[in-house]
Each structure stands twice: as C-alpha cells, then as structure tokens.
Amino acid sequence: MFLCSKAYENLIWVRIPKFYVRESVNHFLDNRQINDCFYKFDDKDTLLLKCWRNNKLVDVEITIKNGRRRKNYMFESISI
C-alpha cells in the first residue's frame, strides 16, 4: 500500500498561559520585524496596521472572531 497526503492547514494549537497573551503577540510581531507602524480600528474587533519591514510596506490585521470556528481544511491524498 502506498499513501501520500498533504494538509494545508496547521492543526496544532499551543496553549498560552493566562495573562501572557500580550507577550506572545509582541514576541510574534518582534520576530517578524513589525515595529514601525501606523494603526486604525476597522471595526470594534479589528485592528489594522500598516508597517515598514525591510524597506517595504506590509499590512497586518488582528481580528477577534466570535463564535465557533469553521473548519477550513484542504486535503490532498493518493492511496494505492
């Protein structure tokens, strides 16, 4: 039997200790050199950033989504 599969979405969630979310988000942004930005609130649950990174303008979006998350998995597989 031959099986080949590919999943396009990361399925592993890592727990952030309570009260350390801010540090985790800061660490994520710092590691990607997101540090020279302008911001605006698109709505009450969305923060938009325009940032310079490596002499290029990049868009960053932080959105709070309420309710159940819809599973949007894309699988490709071959089995013989």
C-alpha positions as CSV (number, residue, x, y, z in Angstrom):
1,M,0.0,0.0,0.0
2,F,1.2,3.5,-0.9
3,L,-0.2,6.5,0.8
4,C,0.7,10.1,0.1
5,S,-1.1,13.0,1.8
6,K,-0.7,16.7,2.2
7,A,-2.5,19.0,4.7
8,Y,-2.5,22.7,4.0
9,E,-3.6,24.0,7.5
10,N,-1.6,23.8,10.7
11,L,-3.8,21.7,13.1
12,I,-1.8,22.1,16.3
13,W,-2.7,24.7,18.9
14,V,-0.2,25.7,21.6
15,R,-1.5,26.9,25.0
16,I,-0.6,30.4,26.0
17,P,-0.5,30.8,29.8
18,K,-3.2,33.0,31.2
19,F,-2.2,36.7,31.3
20,Y,0.7,36.1,28.8
21,V,-1.2,36.7,25.5
22,R,0.2,40.2,25.2
23,E,3.8,38.9,25.5
24,S,3.1,36.2,22.9
25,V,1.7,38.7,20.4
26,N,4.6,41.1,21.0
27,H,7.0,38.2,20.5
28,F,5.3,37.2,17.2
29,L,5.5,40.8,15.9
30,D,9.0,41.4,17.1
31,N,10.3,38.2,15.5
32,R,8.9,39.4,12.2
33,Q,10.3,42.9,12.5
34,I,6.9,44.5,12.7
35,N,7.8,47.6,14.7
36,D,7.4,50.8,12.6
37,C,3.6,51.1,12.1
38,F,0.5,53.2,11.8
39,Y,-2.8,51.8,13.0
40,K,-6.5,52.2,12.7
41,F,-9.5,50.3,14.0
42,D,-11.5,48.9,11.1
43,D,-14.4,48.0,13.5
44,K,-14.7,47.1,17.2
45,D,-12.9,43.7,16.7
46,T,-10.3,44.5,14.0
47,L,-7.0,46.3,14.3
48,L,-5.3,47.1,11.1
49,L,-1.6,48.1,10.9
50,K,0.5,49.5,8.0
51,C,4.1,48.8,8.8
52,W,7.6,49.2,7.3
53,R,9.5,45.9,7.2
54,N,12.7,45.5,5.2
55,N,12.0,48.8,3.4
56,K,8.6,47.6,2.2
57,L,5.1,48.4,3.4
58,V,3.2,45.4,4.8
59,D,-0.3,45.0,6.1
60,V,-1.0,43.4,9.5
61,E,-4.5,42.5,10.7
62,I,-5.6,41.4,14.1
63,T,-9.2,40.3,14.2
64,I,-11.3,38.9,17.0
65,K,-13.8,36.3,15.6
66,N,-16.7,35.4,17.9
67,G,-18.5,32.0,17.7
68,R,-17.4,28.6,16.6
69,R,-14.5,28.5,14.1
70,R,-15.4,26.9,10.8
71,K,-13.0,24.1,10.0
72,N,-11.5,25.0,6.6
73,Y,-9.2,22.1,5.9
74,M,-7.9,21.3,2.5
75,F,-6.5,17.8,2.0
76,E,-4.9,16.2,-1.0
77,S,-4.2,12.4,-0.9
78,I,-3.3,9.5,-3.0
79,S,-3.6,5.9,-1.9
80,I,-2.9,2.8,-3.9
